[in-house]
Amino acid sequence: MAQIRVAIINVTGYIGVDLARLLLQHPEVQLYCVTGRSLAGKRLSEVFPHLASSDLVIQPDLDASADFVFSAMPHKASAEIVEPLVKQGLKVIDVSADFRLKDSREYEAWYGIPHPYPQLLASAVYGLPELHHAEIAQAQLVANPGCYPTGAILALAPAMASAMTEGDIIVDSKSGVSGAGRSLTLTTHYAECNESVAAYAVAGHRHMPEIRQECELLNSNVYDVVFQPHLVPMTRGILSTCYLRLSQNWLRGTDDPGQTVVQAYRDFYESAPFVRVVDVPPATKQVWGSNYCHVFPRFDSRTGRLLVISCIDNLVKGGAGQAVQNMNLMCGFPETSGLDALPIYP
């Protein structure tokens, strides 16, 4: 089978350049066009020396002969680029937030602007393969999930699908500074964030409605989601600790809640190549540079609560790697193609 011709719009951000890293090694594709207007005309290897094997030149605009396109533009700008590509019949993965939320009113409430193309929201598929595998395989437009929602939803989904919980959900997440993007800010300045941990977006984070949307699809008894992110002084990684109350009806019908919970998680992810249900609390270092998500569920008999910890690399499973996983499904490639590298340690 001939390789497909793949393009990345806006290769100069962290997700864009990690997409380039993965696609340059992918056996089924030819990465032939990367764009970035501020650095147009420069060699990709000049801007990113770790990609020294590439002879690509960064272009100001997309080459018209693409078979498949990744858009790594910011929200709103991405939708305006994606819409004409979809009209042309191209398969597209949008890495921004523009097509993740199904309700255009939610989008406007959280992103502060009316959605540029609300008519595309119904057909766009939320690109979490562990939940929407079949729909992604048939999709033309896939919305790559946010990094925080990826870790949180993978921690919550088996419990939601098993109808074992009731009441509110609390998600406490810690992320490395690369999640803030490549642009310089005071918050991510080394002297400001090193040796410090800080909560942010305390009034509400844009990724919360994604988490709630996907949980409600699995269990309509979700009352509310409390999501609080924190910035920690590391480059990559997200650790999410999720707290759920198990329903009394479910507990009364279960002889060994702890073992039943773990088995429910193992069964749910039996066919998910990148999710590992682990026996000890995971650490971000254990998934660094990989497309894996480690999930640790634990029942607390004293409180009747379920605690679930998940770890991902925010730029891989939380970004570029998940986008490649979605591309594999959309194009009929093996789901793990180009993504089977093990984590880097130490």
VONUSE-805872 format. One record per residue: x, y, z of N, C-alpha, C in turn; residue in one letter. Coordinates in steps of 0.02 Angstrom, whole numbers, plus 50000, padded with zeros to 5 digits. Layout:
XYZXYZXYZA;...
***
This chain:
500424994050000500005000050000500445006350000M;500275011149957500665017249953500565021450016A;501075025050035501025029450093500565035250078Q;500205037550130499785043450120500205049750133I;500005055150101500365061450107500035065650162R;500425067050214500165070150275500475077050283V;500055081750306500285088550320500115090650391A;500535094850419500405097750486500365105350477I;499805108150496499725115350497499935117950566I;500425122350567500715125250628501145120150665N;501705118650636502165113650664502575116550721V;502555122950733503035126250777502855126050851T;502255123650868502085122750939502305115950964G;502235114751028502455108451057502085102451028Y;501425102951019501045097450991501225096450918I;501295101950881501475101550810502135098150799G;502635099950838503305097050827503325089850852V;502925088050903502905081050924502535076850872D;502045079750839501725076350782502255074850728L;502665079850713503195078850662503655073150683A;503855073150746504305067850770504005060950759R;503365060150776503045053650769502915051750697L;502705056650657502525055150587503145053750544L;503705056750561504325055450523504555048250531L;504315044850584504495037850596503935033050578Q;503365035650554502775031450543502855027650477H;502755021050478502875017150417502355018050362P;501765020750379501225021150330501135028050299E;501525033050321501395039850297502045043150273V;501945048150231502485052550211502305059550237Q;502685061950284502595068850306502935073250255L;502525076750215502815080350158502715087850163Y;502295090250209502175097450214502065099350287C;502435104350310502335107150377502315114750369V;501845117950403501785125250396501915128750463T;502095135050458502205139350516502425146050490G;501965150750487502105157050451502675161050481R;502745160950547503275165050578503965162350562S;504015155950544504665152850530504695150050459L;504255152350416504235149850347504905151050312A;505115146050274505745146450237506325143150273G;506245141850338506775138550375506685131050372K;507235127450376507205120250379506945118050448R;506535112850447506275110250509506835108250556L;507365105350529507935103250570508325109050598S;508275114950566508605120950592508235123650653E;507575123550649507165126050705507155121050762V;507135114550745507105109250794507665104250780F;508255105450807508835101250791508755093850808P;508295092150853508195085050867507875081350808H;507625085050758507355082150697507855082850640L;508485081750656509025082850607508965078550545A;508615072850549508565068450492508065071050439S;507675076150456507165078650410507455084050364S;507265083750300507475088950253506895093550235D;506345093250274505765097450261505915104750273L;505615109050231505645116250241504955118550264V;504935122650316504305125150342503995129850291I;503365128550273503015132450221502545137550253Q;502385142950217501915147850245501195145350242P;501045140950193500355138650184500355131250165D;499775128250171499685121050158499755119550083L;500105114250068500135111650000499465108349983D;499215109749924498545107549906498485100049894A;499045096449890499005089349872499015084649932S;498805087049989498795082950050498255077650045A;498375071850076497865066750085497545067250154D;497935069650201497715069750271498045075750305F;497655079350347497915085450376497805085450452V;498315087550489498265089050560498285096650567F;497805099450603497825106650618498015107550691S;498585110750702498815112250770498765119750784A;498295122950752498185130150763497805131250829M;497825137450856497415138950915496675138650898P;496255138550952495535138350940495315144450901H;494765143850866494465148650819494865148850754K;495515150050758495925150050697495925143150666A;495905137950708495905131150682495265129650644S;494695131450674494045130150641494015133450573A;494285139450567494255143150504494685139850450E;495205136250471495625132550424495325125850408I;495035122650459494775115850451494155115550406V;493715120450412493065120150376493155119250300E;493575123250266493655122150194493995115550177P;494425113050221494735106550209494215100950210L;493755101350258493215096450262492775096850200V;492635102950177492235103850116492575100550055K;493245100650055493615097550000493615089950004Q;493365087250058493345079950066493955076950100G;494405081250127494995078650160494825075950230L;495205071150253495155068950322495595073550364K;495315075750420495645080850461495605079050535V;496155080050570496145079850643496305086750668I;495855089450708495945096150738496205095150809D;496805097650822497105096950888496875102450936V;496555107550910496305112850953495645110750986S;495335115351022494715113951058494085115251016A;494165116950953493595119650916493025114850904D;493155108350902492615103550887492525098350941F;492785099651001492725094751055492035094951088R;491765100851097491125101651132490555101351082L;490055097251097489495096451051488995102151054K;488985105751109488515111251118488875117851103D;488645121351052488975127551032488905132951087S;488385132451128488305137251182488845136151235R;489015129951248489555128451295490215131151268E;490325130251203490935132851173490985140351183Y;490445143851168490455151151175490555153251248E;490255149551294490315151251365491025150551389A;491385145451365492055144051390492615147251350W;492485148651286493015151351243492885158651223Y;492315161351243492195168451237492025170951168G;491895166451121491705168451053491175163651026I;490735165950982490275161150950490675156150908P;490435150050904490785145050864490755146950791H;491335146950756491335149150686490935144650639P;490915138050654490575133350610490185128150651Y;489655130250685489285125650728488975119750690P;488885120550625488585115150586489035109050581Q;489675109750597490125104150594490165100250660L;489875102950713489945099750778489615092850781L;489055092150747488695085750751489085080050718A;489445081650664489805076350628490515075250654S;490795080050691491465079250719491445073950774A;491945069550774491975064150824492495065850876V;492305065050939492775066150994493285060550994Y;493925062450985494435057550969494765054151027G;494375051051071494645046851123494525039551102L;495025036251074494905029651044494625024451092P;494785024951155494535020051203493785020451214E;493485026051195492755026851200492415026951132L;492745029451081492405030751017492765027450958H;493025021550969493435018050920493075017350853H;492455014850853492095013550790491925020050754A;491715025150792491535031550760492145034950729E;492715034450763493335037450736493515034150670I;493445027650667493635023950606493225026150545A;492625028850557492195031050502492195038650492Q;492575042250531492515049550533492925052850478A;492705058750459493095063150417493445068550459Q;493105070850512493385075950556493395073350627L;493975073250657494055071050726494335076750768V;494025077750826494255082750874494695079250925A;495345080750922495795077650970495655080351040N;495575076051090495405078451157495945082751188P;495755086551239496235090251278496665085551320G;497225087951344497675083651382497385081751450C;497135086651487496825085051552496225080351544Y;495755081751498495195077051490495405069951472P;495945069251433496165062451416496325058451478T;496755061251522496935057751583496345056651629G;495915061751636495345061351682494825056451657A;494645056851593494115052551567494325045151568I;494965043851551495205036951553495195034251624L;495285038551674495235036451744494515035151763A;494045038851735493345038651757492905033851717L;493075032651654492615029251608492365022451632A;492795017951655492535011351676492035011851733P;492165016351780491695017251836491035020051811A;491065024851765490465027851738490055022551699M;490395018751657490055013851614489755008151655A;490045006651713489785001251755489225003451801S;489055009851799488525012651841488635011051915A;489265011151935489425009652005489455015852049M;489415021752018489515027952056488885032152057T;488885036952104488345041852107488635048352135E;488295053752121488515060152149489045063552109G;489385068252142489875072452108490525068852095D;490905071552048491575068952031492075074452045I;492615072752078493155077552091493775075152054I;494065079552013494675078051976495205083051995V;495745080652024496315084852044496905082952000D;497145087651959497665086051910498275090451918S;498855087451904499495091051904499815090251836K;500045095751808500335095551740501015098851738S;501445096251694502065099651678501955105951637G;502465110151633502385116751604502295116651528V;502475111151495502385110951422501655111351401S;501205109751449500495110251434500265117351420G;500655122151442500485129251431500695131651362A;501035127351323501245129351256501945132151255G;502175133951195502865135951185502985143451194R;502455147351193502525154551201502755156251271S;503165161351277503435163351342502915167051383L;502855165051447502405168551493502755169051561T;502535173751602502815174451669502675168151710L;502075165251702501875159551742502345153651732T;502575152651669502995146851654503735148751650T;503905154851668504605156951673504955152551725H;505555150351710505915145651754505945148051827Y;506125154251835506205156851903505545157251941A;504985157651904504325158151935504045151251954E;504145146251910503815139851922504265134551952C;504925135351948505365130351977505295130152053N;505305124052081505235122952152504595126052180E;504065125752140503425128552162502855124552130S;502315123652167501715120552141501145125452152V;500745126552099500215131552105499575129252071A;499015130352103498365129352072498225135252026A;497875133951971497675139451927496985137951898Y;496695142851865496015142351838495525140051892A;495585143051951495165140952007494425142551994V;494295147651956493605149451940493295144851887A;493695140451857493435135851806493915135251748G;494045129151727494505127851672494125125351611H;494355127251553494015125551490493955118151477R;494375114151509494345106951498493795103451539H;493515106951588492995103851629492395101651588M;492125105751542491535103451505491665097451460P;492285096451439492455090351402492385084251446E;492645084751507492615079151553491885077451568I;491495082651583490785081551599490415078651539R;490535081251480490185078951419490285071351410Q;490895069051415491035062051402490795057551459E;490825059951521490555056051577489805055251572C;489455060551551488735060151545488515055451491E;488925054651439488765049751387488775042651414L;489205041551464489265034851494488785033751551L;488605039051586488165038451644487805045051655N;487155045051644486765051251649486665053451721S;486885049451770486805051251840487385055351868N;487815057951823488345062451845488025069051868V;488135070851930487835077051956488255083151938Y;488895082751949489325088351932490045086051932D;490465089951899491185088451896491555094451925V;491965093151975492415098152002493115096451976V;493405101051937494055099751907494535105351927F;495095103551957495585108551977496285106551952Q;496565110451906497245109151882497775112751924P;498375109951923498955112851957499555112551910H;499985117451916500605117551878501175115251924L;501555110351899502125107751938502765108651897V;503335109251931503955110951895504275104851861P;503955102451808504245097351765504035098951694M;504345095951645504205097551576503585094051550T;503575087451556503035083451528502675079651583R;502035078051569501675073551612501065076551644G;500545072351653499955074251693499795068451739I;499715069951802499455065151850498785067751874L;498265063551866497595065451889497365060551943S;497125063351997496835059452051496085061052053T;495675055852043494955056752037494605053352096C;494095056752121493725054252180492995053452161Y;492715047452173492025045952157491705042352216L;491055043452226490695039752277490335033852245R;490465027952271490125021952246489405021752272L;488935019752230488235019752251488105014252302S;487645015552347487475010752399487165004452369Q;486755005252318486444999452285486984994952256N;487484998052224488024993952194488424990552248W;488574994052302488964991152356488604985352389L;487944985952398487564980552430487554974252388R;487624975052322487604969252278488284966352262G;488814968552297489494966452282489834963852344T;490084957652341490404954552399491104957452411D;491464958852358492154961352364492224967452320D;492024973352344492034979352302492714980952272P;493244980152312493904981852287494104977752227G;494014971252231494194966852176493724967752116Q;493094968952130492604969952076492764976252036T;492964981552072493154987752038493754986551992V;494274983352018494874982151977494704977951916V;494284972751926494104968451869493704972251817Q;493264976751841492874980951794493334985151751A;493854987851782494344991951744494734987651695Y;494944981751716495314977351670494884975151612R;494254973551625493804971451572493674977151523D;493584983151549493424988951506493994990351458F;494614989651481495194991351440495544985251410Y;495194979651408495494973451383495754974151312E;495394978051271495584978751200495904985451185S;496094989151237496394995751229497154995151233A;497514995651176498234994151177498654999151217P;498395005051231498815010051264498605011651335F;498125008051362497925009051432498135003051472V;498495004151525498724998851570498424999951639R;498044995151662497784995351730498314992351775V;498594996551819499194994551857499014993151930V;499474989651964499354987252032499624991852085D;500034996752066500305001552115500195008552087V;500155013552131500035020352107500575022452056P;500365024951998500845026451945501155033351953P;501705034351917502065040751916502135043051844A;502175049551834502215052151765502825049651729T;503365048451765503985046051734503895039351699K;503395035551721503285028851693502965028951624Q;502715034751602502415035151535502765040451492V;503305043251517503645048951484503845047151412W;503635051251364503805050251294503405044951259G;502895042151291502515036651262501785038451254S;501415034051219500695035051209500285031151261N;500605028951313500255024851363499925029251416Y;499395026351444499065029151503499055023651556C;499315025151615499285020451671498715022551717H;498305017651736497705018951777497725014451838V;497625017451896497635013751959496995015051997F;496525010252000495905011152039495975007952108P;495705011352159495735008752227495095010552265R;494785005352293494185006452333494375007752406F;494105013052435494225014752505493615012552546D;493695007052582493125004152619492895008652676S;493335012952702493145017352758492635022552737R;492695025052676492265030652653491775028552599T;491855022552572491425020552517491585024152452G;492175026952449492365030652388492855026652345R;492855028352283493335025552236493845031052219L;494475029452226495015033952206495355030952145L;495425034852093495755032452032496295037452012V;496905034952002497465039051981497655037151909I;497765042151868497995040851799498605045151784S;499035042551740499625046251718499675045851642C;499815051551611499955051751539500525056651526I;500835056051468501265061351442500795066151406D;500765072351429500275077051402500385078751328N;500995078051303501125079551233501045073551187L;500995067551216500935061551175500225058851181V;500075054751231499375052451238498905058351248K;499165063751278498745069751287498765074551228G;499065072451172499125077051115499305073451050G;499955073751032500165071350966500085063850957A;500255059951009500195052751002499475050550992G;499025053551031498315051951022498065054050953Q;498325059550927498135061650860498355056550808A;498955053850816499195048650770498785042250779V;498615040550840498185034750853497515035550816Q;497235041650819496615042950783496705042450707N;497265045050682497405044550610497435037150589M;497765033050630497815025950614497115022850605N;496665024550651495985021850646495625024550585L;495685030950572495345034050515495585031350448M;496215029250445496505026950382496545019350376C;496315015850426496325008550423497005005450437G;497455009250468498115006550487498045002950555F;498524998650572498524995950640498525001550691P;498125000850743498025006350791498685008550823E;499145003850831499775005450865500335007650818T;500185008050753500705009550704501055016150719S;501715015950723502105021950736502095024250808G;501775020350853501685022550922501905017350973L;502255012250951502405006750996503045007651036D;503345013651035503945014851075503775014551149A;504215011451187504125011051260504315017751292L;504065019051353504255025151388505005025651398P;505245031751408505955033151420506065033451495I;506595030051518506745030051590507495030051600Y;507785033651646507445037951695507285044851666P;
***
